[in-house]
Amino acid sequence: MSRPKTPLVPSKREALTNFKLECAKEIGAMQYVKENNDHYKGDVSSYVNGKQGGPIGGQMVKRMIEMAEKQL
């Protein structure tokens, strides 16, 4: 089953985008963020896309876990 491409709370899309940009900047991967560049990536393999974008998602998860732990 595929995951939906929209956030559960659509009004928070901009906040998620800003969070992604912040995480990408933190790890020095701004060139791989879709919102930061406008070139076509349809010809790039899924392996390469995952290798470039995966660390950004990983950083986002780490930060979200840290935030959740602070709330406990």
C-alpha positions, -999 to 999 in steps of 0.1 A, spaced: 0 0 0 15 33 -10 17 63 14 -3 94 7 19 123 -7 0 149 13 5 155 50 -23 144 74 -29 181 82 -27 199 48 -24 233 65 10 222 79 26 215 45 46 248 46 59 240 81 70 205 69 88 220 39 106 245 62 115 217 85 129 197 56 149 226 43 163 232 79 173 196 82 189 195 47 209 227 55 220 211 88 236 181 70 248 201 40 224 186 14 205 216 2 213 208 -34 191 177 -32 160 193 -18 132 195 -45 120 229 -33 156 243 -37 162 234 -73 141 231 -104 158 206 -126 141 174 -138 151 143 -119 130 117 -137 160 103 -155 178 97 -122 175 61 -108 156 55 -76 189 43 -60 206 76 -66 175 96 -55 174 75 -23 211 80 -17 207 118 -21 174 123 -3 175 95 23 199 114 47 175 143 47 146 121 57 168 104 83 178 137 98 141 148 99 132 116 118 161 121 143 149 156 150 113 146 154 123 118 179 143 144 199 113 167 200 90 139 211 115 128 238 117 164 252 79 164 255 79 133 277 
